[in-house]
Amino acid sequence: MNFKQTIILIFAISWATLANAQSKNKKFMKVAVWDTYVTKKDGSVMHFDIIAPSEMKDTAVIYNYGKTYLKSRGQEGQPLSAKECRFCHIESVRPDWEASIHKDGYFIYEMENCK
């Protein structure tokens, strides 16, 4: 192997190593979890989390996500405000949430009495 071939080989190995390191260090989306309890029309309580990008801090937008979800469950018009929905914590996005967040801006994680 001549000098030029050696330099090209070293460059190729360095490039591949850098690309591999960058893919391993990929930043993961951080999401905010909003713990939500809504009294249903039958008097039972729905418990679900509204998951949205951590940068989303506008509570009106978060509550509207919840209201959209409530409408999809036949619970349109039920109160959803700071009393029912509160910021809980920040975490890394889970793969099963990510597509919904990219598509709709949020994901609903159902926990109790949501069906």
Summary of the structure (lengths in Angstrom):
residues: 115
radius of gyration: 22.4
end to end distance: 68.4
largest distance: 81.1
contacts: 291
relative contact order: 0.22
helix: 40%
strand: 29%
